[in-house]
């Protein structure tokens, strides 16, 4: 490890604070990105009001960005560079029938139309040649009409095959199909009822209007959550990356260690053929053992295989919680031959690896040959986070999210925190590109945000008391982060939150009963689910709530065990 990185990492272990970025973590060139030799990057736009999820590029170079936060008629942000300086100088918004709340994801250009998705609706509009904003009527292609409305894993990326079909995942409204949602030691349901109309990918007619899920065909199942998905024209198959389940430590502390919970289970890169079953919720892939094992909700202990061998095995198992959020098979000719037909993957970065550093925040690349991965994977672009190690998700300056290819074979990367977009081109001699061109990028795999953490030395709680005690470390830090700032997407901040500093009875009730449905915290929408923690002792709840109300810049009154006891009685909950 570089001495500067090692030094800053030691400081973090001792103090718990992130140090100023070091020169080998921050790059002054290429818009801050580290790239293989011969590649260069320019910044197309520094920030966008609606931030960014997926992106698409038209044949004339116009860029379309799916807004992360959008009001009505602001679902897509259109960008145009009129003076060919590489930067967008026209920025306009269009589309969407209502306000969106952070999970609207997909945007793709297909057969002269732009398709884009909110959390519950897939739209399309006809593009007019030469026009930045589509003049065609906004049409609804598919509506998620489930009575439950919003839930976790609601994102709807979009892919198309070459036969007029459109593919949309319906994520599972559950972590591991447990009987009691995210409750410690809860058994899993068999068969899992969510698999009837969730936890899979459905195929639809790309040109039929006003469809609902029942108009589609369940193409594949056993898939917990998908944000990264693409059709590979080289072998005419659908590919995706599954977000693996969470909370091995929080839910099964007697079975899994903090280290296992940080690095497992794998984010699975899977080739999806019709009828495929990837195995969620019954099994997960362990990339260290290189096999699927039985989930703890179904009697697993991290080693038992059971019948998991019957399920689809991934092509590559990436480390846990890396959050693969976009996938693109490169069909261009600008880049060296190594990249032809290979897979670029945007890893958004982990949130729940505590007490170990957060990981990924990169663009990865998997080379393919004859329809198969041809040897490992590369770091293609790094430097988004700007710090290393990454202790809290909010420490990362940028989090990569969207990938698109331009008409000249350049690649565009978008990120979620500010809406920054980069354009990456190859300026070197393609005939001289070889393994040596990747050496510096390969060395980056030894850095804390990439490598597998050491069980002892990389534990951020090593040799010092855990902030807020064991309760906060085990049950809160994975989501709300060690600094109480949340992750800006799924988990709201505790720092300065009206939910934390307001009525303490309301706060106690949230911990005892849990919270489901959309809320606003400090003016921003959040839609993840807070499981109930009534299984904790009154003293433990009082301890952790007092810590939260008096840490992270908060300065509210303490909560004692009697307060918890009274609220349990008021809510008619067992003490």
Buried (B, 14 or more C-beta within 10 A) or exposed (E): EBEBBEEBBEEBBEEBEBBEBBEBBBBEEBBBBBBBBBBBBBBBBEEBEBBBBBBBBBEEBBBBBBBBBBBEEBBBBBBBBEEEEEBBEEBEBBBBEEEBBBBBBBBBBBEEBBBBBBBBBBBBBBBEEEEBBBEBEBBEBBBBEBEEEBBBBBBBBBBBBEEEBBBBBBBBBBBBBBEEBBBBBBEBBEEBEBBEEBBBBBBBBBBEEEBEBEEBEBBBBBBBBBBBBBBBEBBEBBBBBBBBBBBBBBBBBEBBEBBBBBBBBBBBBBBBEEEBBBBBBBBBBBBBBEBBBBBBBBEBEBEBBBEBEEBBBBBBBBBBBBBBBBBBBBEBEBBBEBBBBBBBBBBBBBBBBBBBBBBBBBBBBBBBEEEEBEEEBBBBBBBBBBBBBBBBBBBBBBBBBBBBBBEEBBBBBBBBBBBBBBBBBBEBEBEEBEEEBBEBBEEBBEBBBBBBBEBEEBBBBEEEEBBBEBBBBBBBBBBBBBBBBBBBBBBBBBBBBEBBBEEBBEBBBBBBBBBBEEBEBEEBBBBBBBBBBBBBEBEBBBBBBBBBBBBBEBEBEEBBBEBBBEBBEEEEBEE
